Amino acid sequence: MEEFMLPCLNKQLFGIDCMGCGAQRALVLVFQGEFTAAFKMFPAIYPILLLLLFLFINLFFKFKGDWYIKAGLIIFSAAVIIGAYLYKMSFLIN
């Protein structure tokens, strides 16, 4: 499966992980049932999957205030992505 994954251009050019590095492998790990390994690979995988699930459900079921849930999930996903990236980079620097 890994031979079909897209390489990280940022890592190839500069040798530094980008904020999305590990997302593809984490998704594959989720499909394989390796939930802890997926979280360790890319912690934002679960908030992103929750956001995508909500967006899919919201296509068929509209309700009042759905915008707030979408915005909250987007902000939470972005915060987890940024936090995990800063955590990873702090260990690479030290």
C-alpha positions as CSV (number, residue, x, y, z in Angstrom):
1,M,0.0,0.0,0.0
2,E,2.8,2.4,0.8
3,E,4.1,2.4,-2.8
4,F,0.9,4.2,-3.8
5,M,1.2,7.0,-1.2
6,L,2.2,10.5,-2.2
7,P,5.6,11.6,-1.0
8,C,5.9,14.7,1.1
9,L,7.5,17.4,-1.2
10,N,8.5,19.5,1.8
11,K,10.4,16.6,3.4
12,Q,12.1,15.7,0.1
13,L,13.2,19.2,-0.6
14,F,14.1,20.5,2.9
15,G,14.3,17.4,5.0
16,I,11.7,18.7,7.5
17,D,8.3,17.2,8.1
18,C,5.2,19.3,7.1
19,M,2.1,19.6,9.2
20,G,0.4,16.9,7.3
21,C,3.2,14.4,7.3
22,G,1.9,11.0,8.5
23,A,-1.7,11.6,7.6
24,Q,-1.8,9.1,4.8
25,R,-0.1,6.4,6.8
26,A,-2.4,7.2,9.8
27,L,-5.5,6.7,7.6
28,V,-4.2,3.4,6.4
29,L,-3.5,2.4,10.0
30,V,-7.1,3.3,10.9
31,F,-8.4,1.1,8.1
32,Q,-6.2,-1.7,9.4
33,G,-7.6,-1.3,12.9
34,E,-4.3,0.0,14.4
35,F,-6.0,2.9,16.2
36,T,-3.2,3.7,18.7
37,A,-0.5,3.6,16.0
38,A,-2.6,5.9,13.8
39,F,-2.9,8.4,16.7
40,K,0.9,8.2,17.3
41,M,1.5,8.7,13.6
42,F,-0.8,11.7,13.1
43,P,-2.8,12.8,16.2
44,A,-5.2,14.9,14.2
45,I,-6.6,11.9,12.3
46,Y,-9.5,11.5,14.6
47,P,-10.7,15.1,14.7
48,I,-10.4,15.2,10.9
49,L,-12.4,12.0,10.5
50,L,-15.0,13.3,12.9
51,L,-15.2,16.5,10.8
52,L,-15.6,14.6,7.6
53,L,-18.3,12.3,9.1
54,F,-20.2,15.4,10.3
55,L,-19.9,17.0,6.9
56,F,-21.2,13.9,5.1
57,I,-24.1,13.6,7.5
58,N,-24.8,17.3,7.2
59,L,-25.3,16.9,3.4
60,F,-28.5,14.9,4.1
61,F,-29.6,16.3,7.4
62,K,-29.7,20.1,7.8
63,F,-30.3,21.6,11.2
64,K,-30.1,24.9,12.9
65,G,-26.6,25.7,14.3
66,D,-24.7,23.2,12.1
67,W,-22.3,26.0,11.2
68,Y,-21.1,26.3,14.8
69,I,-20.4,22.6,14.9
70,K,-18.5,22.8,11.6
71,A,-16.5,25.8,12.7
72,G,-15.7,24.2,16.1
73,L,-14.5,21.0,14.5
74,I,-12.4,22.8,12.0
75,I,-10.8,25.0,14.7
76,F,-10.2,21.9,16.9
77,S,-8.7,20.0,14.1
78,A,-6.4,22.9,13.2
79,A,-5.3,23.3,16.8
80,V,-4.5,19.6,17.1
81,I,-2.5,19.7,13.8
82,I,-0.5,22.8,14.9
83,G,0.0,21.5,18.5
84,A,1.2,18.1,17.3
85,Y,3.5,19.7,14.8
86,L,5.0,22.0,17.4
87,Y,5.4,19.1,19.7
88,K,7.2,17.0,17.0
89,M,9.4,19.9,16.0
90,S,10.4,20.6,19.6
91,F,11.8,17.0,19.9
92,L,13.6,17.3,16.6
93,I,15.4,20.5,17.7
94,N,16.4,19.2,21.1
